[in-house]
Amino acid sequence: MYKCILSIVVQVSFGISVLFAQPENSYDPWIWESEPPEDCPFERSTEIVGVALTKNYRHYKLKNGRSFADTWYPTWAANDTMYSPWTDGVCPRLDGSWDGSQSGHFNYDKEIVYNVGGKHPMQATTGQAVMVGDNPLDMHIYSLGTYSGDPAPYNGRYPCGSLVYDGIWYYGSYCLAPAGSAKIGDFVYNWPWLGPMVGFRTSSDYGITWEDTPHTPDSSLFGETGMWGYPVKFGAPHFVDFGKNMEHSPDGKAYLVGMGADVNDKMPREANLSWISGDQVYMCRVTPSIQNINDVSKYEFFGGHDDNGNPIWTADFKEIKPLVDWNNNCGCVTMTYNAPLKKYLLTVTDGWPTVEKMNSYILESDKITGPWKLVAYLKDFGEQAYFLNFPSKFISKDGKNLWLCYSGNFASGWNDMKIKSYPPGSAYGLVMQEMILLDKRTYKNYVKNPVPKTD
């Protein structure tokens, strides 16, 4: 059944590409100058010393100019097609109509809205899409439908780790706690904070039909809770992108990286652990199968390094240790293996306080467990870019050219907030932006003069 549907996608998509705006090209290549804070704990990389942006980018839109939804995390399947979650917006269907998805139901007057007769008034929905094509500027992207999930007792349930491996799609979701005030220690939280990763639903026909996770927000896969500001350690995890059908996994296992915070935070801040801000990055691994993916006993958690620098893996979640620890400077995290360079690229966004400009940074390592070195600190990238990831399908043969997938600038106009599109093309929805990884020699070939910021 699915092969027939995919054939329709490939054949029909080129006939209705008028749904999409044309690629935008408007500036010459230039270096994004790295501006790390003084307390940055990472050494500068001596192999990848910076990133340049080219003139190639695209903000995907419908024919009527409406932006796509956000939350795009492509996974490259064995059939050479990418698949991705999406939510909070729209995505076109093959027949020219569109699907809509909304994952959160918040009242920002600090009033908890889910507790109506003890039931949530609305199911949270998440979408799934197929991404056809080898050109990041001209992909043909179609919704495969939406899926409903109960977020209660939280107010939102959003997509996170997504992986298609050996024909099985594993699709995770995480929760955001209700908007409202809660005092934890000496701190009062007034923004939806990060809840647990619930579990994974699975599809054996590439997203046409689904088997739900046996877990619920109250009984999550890793046994964590985010209610009333209690911090999770493995929130919103994302699968490490090992290339087509996980071909470059070091041991055949799927790895996930997630963000979190410690209950004994020495430097707490309001909205510290949110959908886009946190203190640490954590890692786990599992042999992917329908039987394993929702069974916590099948997971191993990164537990730090031993005295010889070797990674420690433990089956006890309580022994999990940070992969990256930079208090008040972590947040949404993704990792991609750059096979030509034999480098792991870790991309982190600290978006605190969640509705203003956001800072991201790129780290590199020869090993999946580090140590990590700084490639570039991207201050005010977007100026409000989030959910950054490097799809492995779009890494060049020499590993130096790659494409950044992200969303951005959702809060522009909120409370008179003025957020520019910087670099150009940055906007809400799905953005593809070409980057070049620079060594010391090539760094000299590009100018550092930034292009103008645009509204």
C-alpha positions as CSV (number, residue, x, y, z in Angstrom):
1,M,0.0,0.0,0.0
2,Y,2.7,2.5,1.0
3,K,4.8,1.9,-2.2
4,C,1.7,3.0,-4.2
5,I,1.3,6.1,-2.0
6,L,5.0,7.0,-2.3
7,S,4.8,6.6,-6.1
8,I,1.8,9.0,-6.1
9,V,3.8,11.5,-4.0
10,V,6.8,11.4,-6.4
11,Q,4.7,11.6,-9.6
12,V,2.0,14.0,-8.5
13,S,4.2,16.4,-6.5
14,F,6.0,17.8,-9.5
15,G,2.6,18.6,-11.1
16,I,1.4,20.7,-8.2
17,S,4.7,22.4,-7.1
18,V,2.9,25.7,-7.7
19,L,1.8,25.3,-4.1
20,F,5.1,26.6,-3.0
21,A,6.9,29.9,-3.3
22,Q,10.1,30.0,-5.4
23,P,13.5,29.8,-3.8
24,E,14.9,33.0,-2.5
25,N,18.5,34.1,-3.2
26,S,19.6,37.5,-2.1
27,Y,23.1,37.8,-0.7
28,D,26.7,36.8,-1.1
29,P,28.4,34.3,1.2
30,W,29.7,35.7,4.5
31,I,31.0,34.5,7.8
32,W,28.7,34.5,10.9
33,E,31.2,35.8,13.4
34,S,31.3,33.7,16.6
35,E,30.6,35.7,19.8
36,P,30.6,33.2,22.7
37,P,30.0,34.5,26.2
38,E,33.0,34.8,28.6
39,D,31.9,31.8,30.6
40,C,31.8,29.5,27.5
41,P,33.2,26.2,28.8
42,F,34.3,24.8,25.4
43,E,37.7,25.1,23.7
44,R,37.6,26.5,20.2
45,S,37.8,23.9,17.5
46,T,41.0,24.0,15.5
47,E,39.6,21.8,12.7
48,I,36.3,23.6,12.0
49,V,36.9,27.2,13.0
50,G,33.6,28.8,11.9
51,V,30.6,28.7,9.6
52,A,29.7,30.8,6.5
53,L,26.3,31.3,5.1
54,T,25.7,31.2,1.4
55,K,23.1,33.0,-0.7
56,N,21.0,29.8,-0.8
57,Y,18.0,29.5,1.5
58,R,14.3,28.9,1.3
59,H,11.3,29.6,3.5
60,Y,8.6,27.1,2.5
61,K,5.2,28.5,2.1
62,L,1.8,27.7,0.6
63,K,0.7,29.3,-2.7
64,N,-1.3,31.8,-0.7
65,G,1.8,32.9,1.2
66,R,1.0,31.2,4.4
67,S,4.0,29.7,6.2
68,F,4.2,26.0,6.9
69,A,4.0,24.7,10.5
70,D,7.1,24.4,12.6
71,T,8.9,21.5,14.4
72,W,10.7,19.9,11.5
73,Y,13.2,17.1,12.3
74,P,13.8,15.1,9.0
75,T,14.8,11.5,9.2
76,W,16.4,9.8,6.2
77,A,14.8,6.4,5.4
78,A,16.2,3.4,3.5
79,N,13.9,4.3,0.5
80,D,15.9,7.6,0.1
81,T,13.0,9.7,1.3
82,M,12.9,11.9,4.4
83,Y,10.1,12.0,6.9
84,S,9.4,14.5,9.6
85,P,7.0,15.5,12.3
86,W,5.4,19.0,12.3
87,T,2.9,20.9,14.3
88,D,1.4,24.3,15.2
89,G,0.4,25.3,11.8
90,V,-0.4,23.8,8.4
91,C,1.1,21.4,5.9
92,P,-0.2,20.8,2.3
93,R,-1.8,17.5,1.2
94,L,-1.5,15.8,-2.1
95,D,-5.0,16.9,-3.2
96,G,-4.1,20.6,-2.8
97,S,-5.9,21.0,0.6
98,W,-4.0,21.2,3.9
99,D,-3.9,19.7,7.3
100,G,-3.7,21.7,10.5
101,S,-2.2,20.8,13.8
102,Q,-2.1,22.3,17.3
103,S,-0.1,20.7,20.0
104,G,-0.7,23.2,22.9
105,H,-3.6,24.8,24.6
106,F,-2.4,27.6,26.8
107,N,-4.0,30.7,28.3
108,Y,-1.2,33.2,28.9
109,D,-3.2,35.0,31.5
110,K,-1.9,32.3,33.8
111,E,-5.1,30.5,33.9
112,I,-4.9,26.7,33.7
113,V,-7.3,25.7,30.9
114,Y,-7.2,21.9,30.8
115,N,-9.1,21.2,33.9
116,V,-12.7,21.3,32.6
117,G,-14.7,18.7,34.5
118,G,-11.5,16.8,35.1
119,K,-10.9,16.4,31.3
120,H,-8.8,18.2,28.7
121,P,-11.2,20.2,26.4
122,M,-9.1,19.4,23.3
123,Q,-6.7,16.7,22.2
124,A,-3.2,17.9,21.2
125,T,-2.4,17.0,17.6
126,T,0.9,16.4,15.9
127,G,1.5,16.0,12.2
128,Q,3.6,13.7,10.0
129,A,4.9,14.5,6.6
130,V,6.9,13.1,3.7
131,M,9.7,15.2,2.2
132,V,10.5,14.2,-1.4
133,G,13.5,15.5,-3.4
134,D,17.3,15.8,-3.4
135,N,17.3,19.6,-3.6
136,P,16.8,21.5,-0.3
137,L,15.5,24.5,-2.2
138,D,12.9,22.5,-4.1
139,M,11.6,19.7,-1.9
140,H,8.0,18.6,-2.3
141,I,6.5,18.2,1.2
142,Y,3.1,16.7,1.9
143,S,1.2,15.9,5.1
144,L,0.4,12.3,5.8
145,G,-2.2,13.3,8.4
146,T,-2.3,14.2,12.0
147,Y,-2.5,12.2,15.2
148,S,-4.2,13.1,18.5
149,G,-2.7,12.5,21.9
150,D,-4.0,13.4,25.3
151,P,-1.7,15.9,27.1
152,A,-3.4,15.9,30.5
153,P,-2.5,16.7,33.1
154,Y,-0.3,19.0,31.0
155,N,-1.4,21.5,28.5
156,G,0.6,20.6,25.5
157,R,2.0,17.5,23.7
158,Y,4.6,18.2,21.0
159,P,6.7,16.1,18.6
160,C,10.3,15.2,19.5
161,G,12.5,12.2,18.6
162,S,11.6,10.9,15.1
163,L,13.3,8.0,13.3
164,V,12.6,5.8,10.4
165,Y,14.7,2.7,10.5
166,D,14.2,-0.5,8.6
167,G,10.8,0.6,7.5
168,I,9.5,1.4,11.0
169,W,8.8,5.0,12.0
170,Y,9.3,5.8,15.7
171,Y,7.6,9.1,16.7
172,G,8.0,10.5,20.1
173,S,6.1,13.3,21.9
174,Y,6.8,15.4,25.0
175,C,4.6,17.6,27.2
176,L,4.6,21.2,28.4
177,A,3.1,21.8,31.8
178,P,0.2,24.2,32.3
179,A,0.6,27.9,32.0
180,G,0.3,29.3,35.5
181,S,2.3,30.3,38.6
182,A,4.1,27.8,40.8
183,K,6.7,28.4,43.5
184,I,9.6,26.0,43.6
185,G,12.0,26.9,46.3
186,D,12.6,30.6,46.1
187,F,11.5,30.8,42.4
188,V,8.1,31.5,40.9
189,Y,7.5,30.0,37.4
190,N,5.1,31.9,35.1
191,W,5.7,30.2,31.8
192,P,4.8,26.6,30.5
193,W,7.8,24.5,31.7
194,L,9.1,21.3,30.2
195,G,7.3,18.1,30.9
196,P,8.4,14.5,30.3
197,M,9.0,12.6,27.1
198,V,5.9,10.4,27.0
199,G,6.9,7.6,24.7
200,F,6.9,6.5,21.0
201,R,4.1,5.7,18.7
202,T,5.1,3.4,15.8
203,S,4.2,3.0,12.1
204,S,5.0,0.0,9.9
205,D,3.7,1.7,6.7
206,Y,5.7,5.0,6.7
207,G,3.2,7.1,8.6
208,I,-0.1,5.9,7.1
209,T,-1.3,4.0,10.2
210,W,0.0,4.1,13.8
211,E,0.2,2.0,16.9
212,D,0.1,4.3,20.0
213,T,2.6,4.2,22.8
214,P,1.6,2.3,25.9
215,H,2.8,5.3,28.0
216,T,0.9,8.3,29.1
217,P,2.0,11.8,30.4
218,D,1.4,10.5,33.9
219,S,3.3,7.3,33.3
220,S,6.1,8.3,31.0
221,L,8.8,6.1,29.4
222,F,11.6,7.3,31.7
223,G,9.3,7.8,34.8
224,E,9.9,11.6,34.9
225,T,7.4,14.3,35.7
226,G,7.4,18.0,35.0
227,M,4.4,19.0,37.0
228,W,4.7,22.3,38.9
229,G,8.2,23.1,37.8
230,Y,9.9,19.9,38.9
231,P,12.7,19.6,36.3
232,V,13.1,16.6,34.0
233,K,16.5,15.6,32.8
234,F,15.6,14.0,29.5
235,G,13.0,16.4,28.0
236,A,12.2,16.7,24.3
237,P,14.9,14.2,23.1
238,H,15.9,13.9,19.4
239,F,17.5,10.9,17.6
240,V,21.0,11.4,16.5
241,D,21.0,11.5,12.7
242,F,23.4,8.8,11.6
243,G,22.6,9.1,7.9
244,K,20.4,7.0,5.6
245,N,18.7,4.3,7.6
246,M,21.2,4.9,10.5
247,E,24.0,3.6,8.3
248,H,26.7,5.3,10.4
249,S,25.6,4.2,13.8
250,P,28.7,3.1,15.7
251,D,27.1,0.0,17.1
252,G,23.7,-0.4,15.3
253,K,21.9,1.4,18.2
254,A,19.8,4.5,18.0
255,Y,21.0,7.4,20.2
256,L,19.0,10.2,21.6
257,V,20.0,13.6,23.1
258,G,17.7,15.6,25.3
259,M,17.7,18.7,27.5
260,G,17.1,19.1,31.1
261,A,18.0,20.6,34.5
262,D,18.9,19.5,38.0
263,V,16.6,19.9,40.9
264,N,19.5,21.4,42.9
265,D,20.1,24.2,40.4
266,K,22.7,26.6,41.7
267,M,21.7,29.3,39.3
268,P,17.9,29.2,38.9
269,R,16.1,31.5,36.5
270,E,12.4,32.0,35.7
271,A,11.3,29.8,32.8
272,N,14.7,28.0,33.2
273,L,13.6,24.7,31.8
274,S,11.2,25.3,29.0
275,W,10.6,24.0,25.5
276,I,13.7,25.9,24.3
277,S,15.9,26.6,27.5
278,G,17.7,24.5,30.0
279,D,21.0,23.7,31.8
280,Q,22.3,20.4,30.5
281,V,22.2,17.9,27.6
282,Y,21.8,14.2,28.3
283,M,22.1,11.1,26.1
284,C,20.7,7.5,25.9
285,R,20.8,4.7,23.4
286,V,18.6,1.7,22.5
287,T,18.5,-1.0,19.8
288,P,15.5,0.1,17.8
289,S,12.6,-2.2,17.5
290,I,8.9,-2.0,18.2
291,Q,9.4,-4.3,21.2
292,N,12.3,-2.2,22.6
293,I,11.4,1.4,21.9
294,N,8.8,1.8,24.8
295,D,10.6,-0.5,27.2
296,V,12.9,1.5,29.6
297,S,14.8,-1.7,30.5
298,K,16.2,-1.8,27.0
299,Y,17.8,1.6,27.3
300,E,21.3,2.6,28.4
301,F,22.0,6.1,29.7
302,F,25.3,8.0,29.4
303,G,26.8,8.1,32.9
304,G,29.8,10.3,32.3
305,H,33.4,9.1,31.8
306,D,35.7,6.9,33.8
307,D,39.2,7.8,35.0
308,N,40.6,6.8,31.6
309,G,38.2,8.9,29.7
310,N,36.0,6.1,28.5
311,P,32.2,6.6,28.4
312,I,30.1,4.9,31.1
313,W,26.8,3.4,30.1
314,T,24.2,2.5,32.8
315,A,20.8,0.9,32.8
316,D,19.9,3.0,35.8
317,F,18.3,6.3,34.8
318,K,19.1,7.7,38.2
319,E,22.8,7.4,37.3
320,I,22.5,9.5,34.1
321,K,25.1,12.3,33.8
322,P,25.2,15.3,31.5
323,L,26.8,15.0,28.1
324,V,27.1,18.8,28.1
325,D,26.8,21.0,31.2
326,W,26.5,24.8,30.7
327,N,24.1,26.1,33.3
328,N,21.6,28.7,31.8
329,N,23.0,28.2,28.4
330,C,21.5,24.9,27.1
331,G,18.1,24.1,25.5
332,C,16.8,22.3,22.4
333,V,19.5,20.0,21.1
334,T,20.1,17.9,18.0
335,M,23.1,15.9,16.8
336,T,24.2,14.8,13.3
337,Y,27.1,12.6,12.2
338,N,29.0,14.2,9.4
339,A,30.4,11.1,7.8
340,P,32.8,12.7,5.3
341,L,34.5,14.7,8.1
342,K,34.1,11.9,10.6
343,K,32.7,14.5,13.0
344,Y,29.7,14.6,15.3
345,L,28.0,18.0,15.2
346,L,25.9,19.0,18.2
347,T,23.6,22.0,17.8
348,V,22.1,23.6,20.9
349,T,19.7,26.6,21.2
350,D,19.3,28.5,24.4
351,G,16.1,30.5,23.8
352,W,15.6,31.9,27.3
353,P,13.2,33.6,28.2
354,T,11.4,31.8,25.3
355,V,9.8,34.8,23.5
356,E,12.8,37.0,22.7
357,K,16.0,36.7,20.5
358,M,17.6,33.3,20.7
359,N,21.3,32.1,20.8
360,S,22.5,28.9,19.3
361,Y,25.9,27.2,19.1
362,I,27.5,24.4,17.2
363,L,29.9,21.9,18.8
364,E,32.1,19.2,17.2
365,S,33.7,16.0,18.4
366,D,35.4,12.9,17.0
367,K,33.3,10.8,19.4
368,I,29.6,10.7,20.1
369,T,30.3,11.2,23.9
370,G,32.7,14.1,23.4
371,P,34.8,16.0,24.4
372,W,33.2,18.9,22.6
373,K,34.8,21.9,20.9
374,L,33.1,25.1,19.8
375,V,32.6,25.6,16.1
376,A,30.6,28.8,16.3
377,Y,28.4,30.7,18.8
378,L,25.5,32.1,16.8
379,K,24.3,35.1,18.9
380,D,20.8,36.2,18.0
381,F,20.7,33.8,15.1
382,G,17.4,34.1,13.3
383,E,17.1,36.5,15.2
384,Q,14.8,33.9,16.9
385,A,15.7,30.6,15.3
386,Y,14.8,27.4,17.1
387,F,14.6,23.6,16.5
388,L,17.9,23.7,14.6
389,N,19.2,20.5,12.9
390,F,21.4,19.4,10.1
391,P,19.7,16.7,7.9
392,S,22.3,14.2,6.9
393,K,20.9,13.8,3.4
394,F,22.0,17.3,2.6
395,I,25.7,17.0,3.6
396,S,28.0,17.3,0.6
397,K,30.5,14.6,-0.4
398,D,33.4,16.4,1.2
399,G,31.3,17.2,4.3
400,K,31.9,21.0,4.1
401,N,28.6,22.1,2.7
402,L,25.4,21.3,4.6
403,W,21.9,22.6,5.2
404,L,20.5,23.9,8.4
405,C,16.8,23.1,9.0
406,Y,15.0,25.4,11.5
407,S,12.0,27.5,12.3
408,G,12.0,31.0,13.6
409,N,10.6,34.4,14.7
410,F,7.3,33.1,16.0
411,A,7.2,35.9,18.6
412,S,7.8,38.8,16.3
413,G,5.0,41.3,17.0
414,W,4.2,39.9,20.4
415,N,4.0,42.7,23.0
416,D,5.5,45.0,20.3
417,M,8.6,42.7,20.1
418,K,10.6,43.6,17.0
419,I,12.5,40.5,15.7
420,K,14.4,40.8,12.4
421,S,14.9,38.1,9.8
422,Y,18.6,37.5,10.2
423,P,20.0,35.7,8.3
424,P,17.6,36.5,5.5
425,G,14.9,33.8,5.0
426,S,14.5,33.2,8.8
427,A,10.8,33.1,9.6
428,Y,8.1,30.9,11.2
429,G,7.6,27.5,9.6
430,L,10.2,25.5,7.6
431,V,13.5,27.2,6.7
432,M,16.4,25.6,4.8
433,Q,19.7,27.6,5.0
434,E,22.9,26.5,3.4
435,M,26.1,26.6,5.6
436,I,29.8,26.0,4.9
437,L,32.0,24.6,7.6
438,L,35.3,26.4,7.5
439,D,38.8,25.4,8.3
440,K,41.6,27.9,8.9
441,R,42.4,28.1,5.1
442,T,38.9,28.6,3.8
443,Y,38.0,31.0,6.7
444,K,40.2,33.6,4.9
445,N,38.1,33.4,1.7
446,Y,34.9,34.9,3.1
447,V,34.0,38.4,4.3
448,K,32.7,39.1,7.8
449,N,30.5,42.0,6.8
450,P,26.9,40.9,7.8
451,V,24.1,41.6,5.4
452,P,21.3,43.9,6.6
453,K,18.7,42.7,8.9
454,T,15.2,42.7,7.5
455,D,11.7,42.8,9.0
